[in-house]
Amino acid sequence: MTLTIAKAIYVLLAVGWYVIRIPHERRSRRTPISRSARGMREIVLLTISFTGLGLLPFIYVATGFPRFANYQFQPLLAWIGAVVAIASLVLFHLTHRALGRNWSVSLDLRESHRLVTEGVYRYVRHPMYSAFWLWAVAQALLLPNLIAGLSGLVGFGILYSFRVAQEERLMLDAFGAEYADYMARTGRVVPRIS
């Protein structure tokens, strides 16, 4: 594994996410939104996450900037990053497939929205967040730059920290006891062992 290959894997990871997402985004747009928690806060959080998972690493891949933050490339870490990237894409695909028309990039409930508890949602409430965490870890392992490599963990970490509780409140308001029971038997982003 070389640095060039590691950078190419990162680019393929990002492209793969959009290839997976585009058909689901088009399909879900046809289902009207019945309730939304969008607003300036959501726009800021999505922008921070995009900066960390997309903008900063792409600048690094394309230009090598910021060079002062580079550290020694470790092929073994890059191989592990490649495996984590594949796991991220697989999980991302499974979440979209399970959600169907219920999917939304933001905090939205669609008309006829139903609580999805099958597929990967049987094990965790937010497997899409799990997939994003895997992307951020893969990025850190593939890109030997303290800023570009770690920006995904920071950017997505901020979005996750300020969004997941709000999303769960939205789901509790919509599904009440059904969602509370679901919360009791599943982990947020990691399956419960019990």
BAROMAR-260931 format. One record per atom (N, C-alpha, C): residue in three letters; x, y, z. Coordinates in pm, 1 decimal. Layout:
N
ALA,X,Y,Z
...
END
This chain:
194
MET,85.4,-118.2,0.0
MET,0.0,0.0,0.0
MET,89.4,123.7,0.0
THR,55.9,217.3,-85.6
THR,127.7,344.4,-92.0
THR,32.8,456.7,-50.8
LEU,89.0,574.0,-26.3
LEU,6.3,688.8,9.0
LEU,-90.4,722.2,-103.9
THR,-46.7,712.1,-227.7
THR,-134.2,741.3,-341.3
THR,-254.3,647.1,-342.5
ILE,-230.6,519.5,-316.0
ILE,-340.7,423.2,-312.2
ILE,-433.4,454.2,-194.4
ALA,-377.0,488.8,-80.3
ALA,-459.0,523.2,36.6
ALA,-547.6,643.6,6.5
LYS,-491.6,744.6,-59.3
LYS,-571.3,861.6,-97.0
LYS,-681.8,821.6,-194.8
ALA,-648.5,734.1,-291.1
ALA,-748.7,688.3,-388.1
ALA,-861.8,612.7,-317.4
ILE,-828.1,532.8,-216.7
ILE,-930.5,460.7,-140.4
ILE,-1022.2,559.0,-69.2
TYR,-963.4,664.6,-11.4
TYR,-1047.1,766.9,52.5
TYR,-1143.1,828.4,-49.1
VAL,-1093.5,863.7,-167.2
VAL,-1178.6,923.7,-270.1
VAL,-1288.9,825.4,-310.8
LEU,-1253.3,698.1,-327.6
LEU,-1354.0,596.9,-363.1
LEU,-1458.7,582.6,-252.4
LEU,-1417.6,594.7,-127.8
LEU,-1510.7,590.8,-16.0
LEU,-1612.3,704.4,-28.8
ALA,-1564.2,824.4,-50.0
ALA,-1653.7,940.3,-61.4
ALA,-1745.3,927.3,-182.8
VAL,-1690.0,887.3,-296.3
VAL,-1771.5,870.0,-417.1
VAL,-1874.9,759.5,-395.1
GLY,-1833.3,650.9,-330.5
GLY,-1924.5,540.9,-301.4
GLY,-2044.4,585.1,-219.9
TRP,-2021.5,672.4,-122.7
TRP,-2131.9,722.2,-41.3
TRP,-2234.7,793.3,-127.8
TYR,-2188.7,876.6,-220.2
TYR,-2283.4,950.0,-303.6
TYR,-2350.6,859.3,-404.5
VAL,-2281.1,759.8,-456.1
VAL,-2342.5,663.5,-547.7
VAL,-2454.0,587.0,-475.8
ILE,-2430.5,550.3,-352.6
ILE,-2533.0,481.5,-273.0
ILE,-2648.7,575.9,-242.8
ARG,-2619.7,697.8,-207.9
ARG,-2721.9,791.0,-159.1
ARG,-2811.7,846.9,-268.8
ILE,-2760.6,875.0,-386.3
ILE,-2836.3,947.3,-489.4
ILE,-2971.1,883.0,-520.8
PRO,-2979.7,752.9,-550.0
PRO,-3112.8,698.7,-582.7
PRO,-3210.8,706.1,-465.8
HIS,-3161.7,690.9,-344.0
HIS,-3249.0,699.1,-226.7
HIS,-3295.7,842.4,-204.5
GLU,-3207.7,937.1,-230.5
GLU,-3245.0,1077.7,-216.8
GLU,-3353.6,1113.5,-316.5
ARG,-3339.1,1069.3,-440.3
ARG,-3439.9,1097.6,-543.1
ARG,-3574.3,1035.0,-507.0
ARG,-3570.7,911.0,-461.6
ARG,-3693.3,840.0,-426.6
ARG,-3762.4,904.0,-306.9
SER,-3686.1,940.0,-205.4
SER,-3747.2,995.7,-84.3
SER,-3805.8,1134.8,-108.6
ARG,-3752.6,1207.9,-205.4
ARG,-3805.4,1341.5,-235.7
ARG,-3950.9,1336.6,-280.0
ARG,-3992.1,1222.0,-334.2
ARG,-4130.0,1207.9,-381.5
ARG,-4229.6,1191.4,-267.1
THR,-4179.0,1165.6,-146.7
THR,-4266.4,1150.0,-30.3
THR,-4260.5,1279.0,50.6
PRO,-4372.9,1349.6,61.7
PRO,-4372.0,1478.4,132.1
PRO,-4330.8,1466.0,278.9
ILE,-4273.0,1574.1,330.2
ILE,-4230.1,1581.4,470.3
ILE,-4349.5,1625.6,554.8
SER,-4374.8,1552.7,662.7
SER,-4486.0,1589.2,751.2
SER,-4439.2,1668.4,873.8
ARG,-4314.7,1643.6,918.3
ARG,-4259.5,1714.3,1034.8
ARG,-4109.5,1728.0,1015.1
SER,-4056.6,1845.9,1048.1
SER,-3914.3,1869.5,1027.6
SER,-3855.8,1948.0,1144.1
ALA,-3730.3,1918.7,1173.8
ALA,-3656.3,1994.5,1275.3
ALA,-3539.7,2067.0,1210.3
ARG,-3555.7,2098.9,1082.4
ARG,-3450.4,2173.1,1011.9
ARG,-3446.1,2316.9,1061.3
GLY,-3333.2,2377.6,1043.7
GLY,-3316.6,2516.7,1083.0
GLY,-3170.8,2554.5,1068.6
MET,-3136.6,2673.1,1114.7
MET,-2999.2,2721.5,1102.2
MET,-2901.9,2631.1,1177.2
ARG,-2940.9,2582.9,1292.8
ARG,-2854.7,2492.3,1370.2
ARG,-2820.5,2368.3,1288.3
GLU,-2918.9,2311.6,1222.0
GLU,-2899.0,2192.0,1139.9
GLU,-2805.1,2221.9,1022.5
ILE,-2822.8,2336.7,960.4
ILE,-2736.5,2376.4,848.4
ILE,-2591.9,2390.6,895.8
VAL,-2571.6,2453.3,1010.9
VAL,-2436.6,2470.7,1065.7
VAL,-2373.9,2334.4,1096.1
LEU,-2449.8,2245.5,1160.1
LEU,-2396.7,2112.5,1194.1
LEU,-2361.2,2032.4,1069.4
LEU,-2446.7,2034.6,967.5
LEU,-2417.6,1963.3,842.8
LEU,-2294.4,2021.9,774.1
THR,-2278.6,2154.2,780.0
THR,-2162.8,2219.1,719.6
THR,-2033.8,2179.4,791.3
ILE,-2037.7,2175.3,923.7
ILE,-1920.0,2133.3,1001.3
ILE,-1882.4,1990.3,966.9
SER,-1982.6,1901.4,961.5
SER,-1956.6,1761.7,929.1
SER,-1899.5,1747.8,788.0
PHE,-1959.8,1818.6,690.0
PHE,-1910.0,1813.1,552.5
PHE,-1766.0,1864.7,543.5
THR,-1735.2,1968.9,617.7
THR,-1599.0,2022.6,616.9
THR,-1499.5,1917.9,665.0
GLY,-1534.1,1847.4,772.3
GLY,-1442.9,1747.3,828.1
GLY,-1433.6,1619.1,748.0
LEU,-1546.7,1573.5,693.9
LEU,-1547.0,1446.4,619.9
LEU,-1519.7,1464.0,470.5
GLY,-1536.2,1584.7,418.9
GLY,-1522.4,1604.1,275.5
GLY,-1424.1,1711.4,234.8
LEU,-1449.5,1833.2,273.9
LEU,-1372.4,1946.8,223.8
LEU,-1224.0,1940.0,261.3
LEU,-1193.1,1931.8,390.1
LEU,-1052.2,1930.3,432.0
LEU,-975.2,1809.1,377.4
PRO,-1031.0,1687.6,384.9
PRO,-956.2,1575.7,327.5
PRO,-939.6,1585.0,175.8
PHE,-1039.4,1638.0,105.1
PHE,-1024.1,1651.4,-39.8
PHE,-917.2,1754.5,-75.2
ILE,-908.1,1862.6,0.6
ILE,-800.7,1960.1,-21.4
ILE,-665.4,1891.4,-1.2
TYR,-654.6,1812.1,104.5
TYR,-529.8,1740.1,131.2
TYR,-497.7,1641.2,18.9
VAL,-594.8,1563.0,-22.4
VAL,-572.2,1463.2,-128.8
VAL,-528.6,1532.2,-257.9
ALA,-593.1,1644.9,-291.2
ALA,-564.4,1714.0,-417.0
ALA,-435.3,1794.5,-413.8
THR,-400.0,1852.2,-297.0
THR,-287.9,1946.8,-294.6
THR,-176.0,1911.5,-196.1
GLY,-205.3,1822.6,-99.3
GLY,-107.5,1793.8,5.0
GLY,-110.7,1893.7,118.9
PHE,-195.6,1995.9,108.7
PHE,-207.5,2098.1,212.1
PHE,-294.7,2046.9,325.7
PRO,-259.0,2070.4,446.9
PRO,-144.9,2142.5,502.9
PRO,-27.6,2047.6,530.6
ARG,82.1,2067.9,463.6
ARG,199.4,1979.8,472.9
ARG,260.4,1975.1,613.2
PHE,250.0,2085.4,688.3
PHE,310.5,2087.9,822.2
PHE,246.7,1984.2,916.3
ALA,126.8,1936.1,882.9
ALA,56.1,1841.3,969.8
ALA,77.9,1695.8,927.8
ASN,161.7,1674.4,825.2
ASN,188.3,1537.5,779.7
ASN,266.3,1459.0,884.0
TYR,246.9,1329.6,885.1
TYR,330.0,1239.0,964.7
TYR,358.8,1115.7,880.5
GLN,447.2,1030.6,926.3
GLN,493.6,914.4,850.8
GLN,376.4,823.5,810.3
PHE,365.7,793.6,681.5
PHE,263.2,702.9,630.1
PHE,290.1,562.0,681.1
GLN,187.5,496.4,730.4
GLN,197.6,359.3,782.4
GLN,110.6,267.0,696.7
PRO,169.6,185.0,610.2
PRO,90.0,97.5,522.9
PRO,-8.5,7.6,598.0
LEU,31.6,-47.0,712.3
LEU,-59.3,-133.9,787.6
LEU,-185.0,-57.1,830.8
LEU,-166.5,64.4,879.4
LEU,-282.9,146.0,917.0
LEU,-371.8,174.0,796.1
ALA,-310.3,198.0,681.5
ALA,-387.7,223.5,560.4
ALA,-467.1,99.1,518.5
TRP,-408.8,-18.7,532.0
TRP,-482.4,-142.7,501.6
TRP,-601.7,-158.0,594.6
ILE,-580.5,-131.2,721.8
ILE,-691.7,-137.0,818.0
ILE,-797.5,-32.1,779.6
GLY,-751.8,86.3,740.8
GLY,-843.6,190.8,695.4
GLY,-925.1,148.0,575.0
ALA,-863.6,73.9,482.8
ALA,-935.7,25.3,364.8
ALA,-1046.8,-71.7,405.8
VAL,-1017.5,-159.3,500.3
VAL,-1118.8,-253.9,549.0
VAL,-1232.3,-178.8,618.8
VAL,-1197.9,-79.3,700.4
VAL,-1299.1,0.9,769.7
VAL,-1383.0,78.1,667.3
ALA,-1320.6,128.5,561.3
ALA,-1393.3,200.3,456.4
ALA,-1495.9,108.6,389.5
ILE,-1457.6,-14.0,360.9
ILE,-1551.3,-109.5,300.4
ILE,-1667.4,-137.1,395.8
ALA,-1636.4,-158.1,523.5
ALA,-1742.1,-180.6,622.8
ALA,-1837.2,-61.3,629.0
SER,-1781.6,58.3,620.5
SER,-1862.0,180.1,622.8
SER,-1959.3,183.4,504.9
LEU,-1910.1,152.7,385.2
LEU,-1995.6,153.4,265.8
LEU,-2103.9,46.8,273.5
VAL,-2068.8,-71.8,320.6
VAL,-2167.4,-179.6,333.2
VAL,-2277.4,-138.3,430.9
LEU,-2238.5,-87.3,546.6
LEU,-2336.8,-44.9,646.6
LEU,-2421.3,70.4,594.3
PHE,-2360.6,163.5,524.9
PHE,-2433.2,276.8,468.1
PHE,-2539.1,228.5,369.0
HIS,-2502.6,133.5,284.7
HIS,-2597.6,76.2,188.1
HIS,-2713.2,7.9,261.1
LEU,-2681.1,-70.5,363.0
LEU,-2785.4,-143.0,436.5
LEU,-2881.8,-48.0,507.1
THR,-2831.8,64.1,557.8
THR,-2921.6,160.1,624.2
THR,-3017.6,222.5,524.1
HIS,-2967.8,258.3,408.2
HIS,-3054.6,318.1,306.7
HIS,-3158.5,218.2,258.4
ARG,-3116.5,95.8,238.9
ARG,-3209.1,-8.2,193.2
ARG,-3319.2,-31.2,296.7
ALA,-3282.8,-34.1,424.8
ALA,-3381.9,-56.6,530.0
ALA,-3478.3,61.6,544.2
LEU,-3428.5,183.6,528.6
LEU,-3512.5,301.6,547.4
LEU,-3609.2,325.7,431.9
GLY,-3568.2,295.2,310.6
GLY,-3655.0,320.3,195.5
GLY,-3692.4,467.3,185.3
ARG,-3822.2,492.9,168.6
ARG,-3871.1,630.9,153.8
ARG,-3868.4,710.4,283.7
ASN,-3840.3,645.7,396.0
ASN,-3831.7,715.6,524.7
ASN,-3701.6,794.3,537.8
TRP,-3605.0,768.9,448.7
TRP,-3474.1,832.3,460.3
TRP,-3483.0,982.0,436.4
SER,-3398.0,1055.7,509.1
SER,-3383.7,1199.1,488.6
SER,-3243.4,1240.0,531.9
VAL,-3186.4,1337.1,462.7
VAL,-3054.0,1387.1,499.7
VAL,-3060.7,1469.4,628.0
SER,-3178.9,1518.7,658.6
SER,-3194.9,1605.2,774.6
SER,-3291.5,1542.0,873.3
LEU,-3331.6,1616.4,973.0
LEU,-3422.8,1567.2,1076.2
LEU,-3566.4,1585.9,1029.0
ASP,-3612.6,1493.5,946.2
ASP,-3745.8,1501.8,887.0
ASP,-3821.9,1371.7,909.4
LEU,-3953.2,1386.7,924.7
LEU,-4042.8,1271.6,920.1
LEU,-4128.2,1288.8,796.1
ARG,-4144.6,1183.4,721.6
ARG,-4220.8,1188.8,597.3
ARG,-4363.9,1143.0,620.8
GLU,-4452.9,1179.5,528.8
GLU,-4590.1,1130.1,537.5
GLU,-4586.0,977.6,535.8
SER,-4671.1,916.2,613.3
SER,-4676.2,769.5,626.9
SER,-4544.8,713.8,680.1
HIS,-4469.7,795.7,754.1
HIS,-4342.2,751.6,810.6
HIS,-4369.8,639.2,909.6
ARG,-4290.7,535.2,901.3
ARG,-4305.2,425.7,996.5
ARG,-4172.1,406.0,1067.3
LEU,-4179.2,350.9,1186.8
LEU,-4059.1,322.6,1263.0
LEU,-3993.2,198.1,1205.8
VAL,-3871.4,212.3,1157.6
VAL,-3798.2,100.4,1098.3
VAL,-3717.6,32.4,1208.5
THR,-3746.3,-96.5,1230.1
THR,-3675.6,-173.3,1333.0
THR,-3625.7,-306.1,1278.5
GLU,-3621.1,-318.3,1146.6
GLU,-3569.6,-441.0,1086.6
GLU,-3439.7,-412.7,1012.4
GLY,-3378.3,-518.1,961.4
GLY,-3248.0,-502.8,897.0
GLY,-3145.0,-461.0,1001.0
VAL,-3055.8,-369.9,964.0
VAL,-2953.4,-325.2,1058.4
VAL,-3012.9,-246.4,1174.4
TYR,-3135.0,-194.9,1155.6
TYR,-3201.8,-121.1,1263.0
TYR,-3250.5,-213.6,1374.4
ARG,-3243.2,-339.8,1353.5
ARG,-3277.6,-436.0,1457.5
ARG,-3174.7,-431.4,1571.0
TYR,-3051.5,-392.2,1538.0
TYR,-2940.1,-397.4,1632.3
TYR,-2902.0,-261.8,1690.7
VAL,-2915.2,-155.7,1610.3
VAL,-2882.6,-20.1,1656.7
VAL,-2985.4,78.3,1602.6
ARG,-3009.5,183.2,1679.4
ARG,-3107.9,284.6,1639.2
ARG,-3056.4,376.8,1529.4
HIS,-2925.3,396.2,1525.9
HIS,-2868.7,492.7,1430.3
HIS,-2752.0,430.8,1352.4
PRO,-2778.5,326.2,1274.6
PRO,-2668.1,263.7,1200.7
PRO,-2606.0,355.5,1095.3
MET,-2681.7,456.6,1051.1
MET,-2620.1,549.6,956.5
MET,-2512.3,631.8,1026.6
TYR,-2535.8,668.9,1151.4
TYR,-2431.7,736.0,1228.0
TYR,-2314.0,641.0,1250.5
SER,-2343.9,514.1,1273.0
SER,-2236.3,414.7,1287.4
SER,-2150.2,413.2,1161.3
ALA,-2216.7,417.6,1044.7
ALA,-2144.6,418.0,917.5
ALA,-2059.2,543.9,902.7
PHE,-2111.8,657.7,945.5
PHE,-2033.2,781.6,939.8
PHE,-1913.0,774.8,1033.9
TRP,-1930.5,715.6,1153.9
TRP,-1816.6,699.1,1244.2
TRP,-1710.8,611.7,1178.3
LEU,-1753.6,505.8,1109.3
LEU,-1657.5,420.1,1039.4
LEU,-1585.0,498.7,930.3
TRP,-1657.7,584.2,856.6
TRP,-1594.4,668.6,754.2
TRP,-1486.4,754.0,820.5
ALA,-1520.3,818.0,932.1
ALA,-1424.7,906.4,998.8
ALA,-1301.0,829.9,1045.7
VAL,-1320.7,708.0,1096.6
VAL,-1206.8,625.3,1139.3
VAL,-1123.1,584.8,1017.2
ALA,-1188.9,543.5,908.6
ALA,-1116.7,507.1,785.9
ALA,-1034.2,625.2,736.1
GLN,-1092.4,743.6,737.4
GLN,-1022.0,864.6,693.7
GLN,-897.5,887.1,777.9
ALA,-910.7,872.4,909.7
ALA,-796.7,893.1,1000.1
ALA,-685.7,790.9,973.0
LEU,-723.0,670.8,935.8
LEU,-624.1,565.7,909.0
LEU,-561.5,577.4,770.5
LEU,-636.0,630.5,674.9
LEU,-587.1,639.2,536.5
LEU,-502.3,762.6,509.7
LEU,-532.4,873.3,575.8
LEU,-466.9,1000.6,544.2
LEU,-370.9,1041.0,656.0
PRO,-239.5,1031.1,631.8
PRO,-140.4,1060.7,735.7
PRO,-115.3,1211.3,752.7
ASN,-220.2,1278.7,795.1
ASN,-213.3,1422.6,815.6
ASN,-301.6,1453.6,935.7
LEU,-245.0,1518.9,1036.6
LEU,-319.3,1542.5,1160.5
LEU,-447.7,1622.1,1138.7
ILE,-448.8,1711.1,1041.8
ILE,-568.8,1791.5,1017.0
ILE,-665.8,1717.1,925.6
ALA,-621.3,1679.0,807.5
ALA,-710.3,1611.6,712.2
ALA,-755.5,1475.3,763.2
GLY,-666.1,1402.4,827.3
GLY,-701.6,1269.8,875.8
GLY,-800.3,1272.8,990.0
LEU,-779.8,1363.3,1084.4
LEU,-864.3,1366.2,1204.4
LEU,-986.3,1457.9,1192.4
SER,-993.3,1536.2,1086.1
SER,-1104.2,1631.6,1073.0
SER,-1239.7,1562.0,1062.8
GLY,-1242.9,1441.8,1010.4
GLY,-1369.6,1368.9,1003.0
GLY,-1421.4,1331.8,1140.7
LEU,-1331.2,1286.5,1227.7
LEU,-1371.9,1252.9,1364.1
LEU,-1424.5,1376.2,1437.1
VAL,-1356.7,1489.0,1417.1
VAL,-1399.4,1612.5,1482.9
VAL,-1529.3,1664.3,1421.3
GLY,-1532.1,1676.2,1288.9
GLY,-1649.9,1732.3,1221.1
GLY,-1774.9,1649.5,1243.5
PHE,-1763.6,1518.8,1220.4
PHE,-1881.2,1435.3,1242.7
PHE,-1913.3,1423.9,1391.6
GLY,-1810.0,1422.6,1475.4
GLY,-1832.1,1416.5,1619.4
GLY,-1915.7,1533.7,1669.7
ILE,-1891.5,1651.0,1614.7
ILE,-1970.5,1769.0,1653.7
ILE,-2115.0,1751.6,1609.4
LEU,-2136.0,1710.8,1484.0
LEU,-2272.4,1689.1,1435.9
LEU,-2343.4,1586.1,1523.1
TYR,-2279.0,1473.9,1546.2
TYR,-2339.7,1366.7,1625.0
TYR,-2374.5,1415.5,1765.9
SER,-2281.2,1483.7,1830.0
SER,-2301.9,1528.1,1968.3
SER,-2420.5,1622.9,1983.1
PHE,-2441.0,1708.0,1884.0
PHE,-2547.7,1807.2,1894.2
PHE,-2676.2,1767.5,1822.6
ARG,-2676.3,1650.5,1755.8
ARG,-2792.9,1614.9,1676.7
ARG,-2866.4,1491.2,1725.3
VAL,-2796.3,1391.9,1776.4
VAL,-2859.7,1262.5,1802.3
VAL,-2970.5,1273.1,1906.5
ALA,-2952.2,1350.4,2010.8
ALA,-3057.4,1363.9,2112.3
ALA,-3180.3,1432.6,2053.5
GLN,-3158.6,1533.7,1968.8
GLN,-3270.1,1602.5,1904.0
GLN,-3345.9,1506.7,1811.6
GLU,-3272.7,1422.6,1740.7
GLU,-3336.2,1323.9,1652.6
GLU,-3419.1,1224.8,1734.1
GLU,-3366.0,1181.6,1846.7
GLU,-3440.4,1086.7,1929.2
GLU,-3564.6,1151.7,1991.0
ARG,-3558.3,1279.3,2025.6
ARG,-3677.8,1349.4,2073.5
ARG,-3785.1,1354.9,1964.9
LEU,-3742.7,1381.9,1841.3
LEU,-3834.5,1385.0,1727.3
LEU,-3902.8,1249.3,1711.5
MET,-3825.2,1141.8,1722.8
MET,-3881.0,1007.2,1708.7
MET,-3972.7,972.9,1826.4
LEU,-3936.9,1013.5,1947.1
LEU,-4024.0,989.8,2063.0
LEU,-4155.6,1065.7,2048.3
ASP,-4149.2,1188.2,2000.0
ASP,-4272.3,1265.3,1977.4
ASP,-4361.5,1197.3,1873.8
ALA,-4300.2,1141.1,1772.2
ALA,-4377.4,1079.6,1663.5
ALA,-4427.1,939.3,1698.3
PHE,-4345.7,860.4,1768.0
PHE,-4378.6,718.6,1787.7
PHE,-4399.4,679.1,1933.8
GLY,-4377.8,771.2,2026.2
GLY,-4408.0,749.4,2166.9
GLY,-4349.6,623.1,2226.4
ALA,-4437.2,542.5,2289.1
ALA,-4395.0,421.7,2361.1
ALA,-4326.6,321.6,2269.3
GLU,-4368.4,316.1,2143.4
GLU,-4305.7,222.9,2049.1
GLU,-4156.3,254.6,2034.0
TYR,-4124.3,384.4,2024.3
TYR,-3983.6,422.2,2012.4
TYR,-3910.4,406.0,2145.7
ALA,-3977.8,434.6,2255.2
ALA,-3915.8,416.6,2387.0
ALA,-3878.7,270.2,2408.9
ASP,-3966.9,177.7,2369.6
ASP,-3936.4,34.0,2379.6
ASP,-3817.9,-2.3,2290.4
TYR,-3817.2,55.0,2170.7
TYR,-3707.1,31.6,2076.4
TYR,-3574.9,81.3,2135.0
MET,-3577.6,198.3,2198.8
MET,-3458.2,253.5,2262.7
MET,-3408.0,161.0,2373.7
ALA,-3500.4,99.8,2445.8
ALA,-3463.2,14.5,2559.1
ALA,-3391.7,-113.1,2515.0
ARG,-3416.8,-156.9,2392.6
ARG,-3355.7,-283.2,2348.9
ARG,-3241.3,-268.2,2248.6
THR,-3209.3,-144.3,2208.8
THR,-3102.3,-123.2,2111.0
THR,-3004.2,-17.7,2160.3
GLY,-2880.7,-25.1,2110.7
GLY,-2782.1,78.1,2137.0
GLY,-2795.5,189.1,2034.3
ARG,-2736.3,302.9,2062.5
ARG,-2743.5,414.1,1966.6
ARG,-2666.3,384.3,1838.9
VAL,-2536.6,355.5,1851.4
VAL,-2454.9,333.0,1731.2
VAL,-2376.2,201.5,1737.9
VAL,-2376.1,137.6,1854.1
VAL,-2307.5,9.3,1873.1
VAL,-2411.4,-87.8,1928.4
PRO,-2421.3,-209.4,1872.0
PRO,-2519.3,-304.8,1923.9
PRO,-2496.4,-336.1,2071.2
ARG,-2604.7,-356.2,2142.1
ARG,-2594.4,-397.6,2282.7
ARG,-2554.8,-543.6,2289.4
ILE,-2474.1,-575.9,2387.8
ILE,-2424.2,-712.6,2401.6
ILE,-2526.6,-802.4,2470.1
SER,-2608.0,-746.4,2556.9
SER,-2702.6,-829.7,2633.0
SER,-2811.9,-888.0,2545.6
END
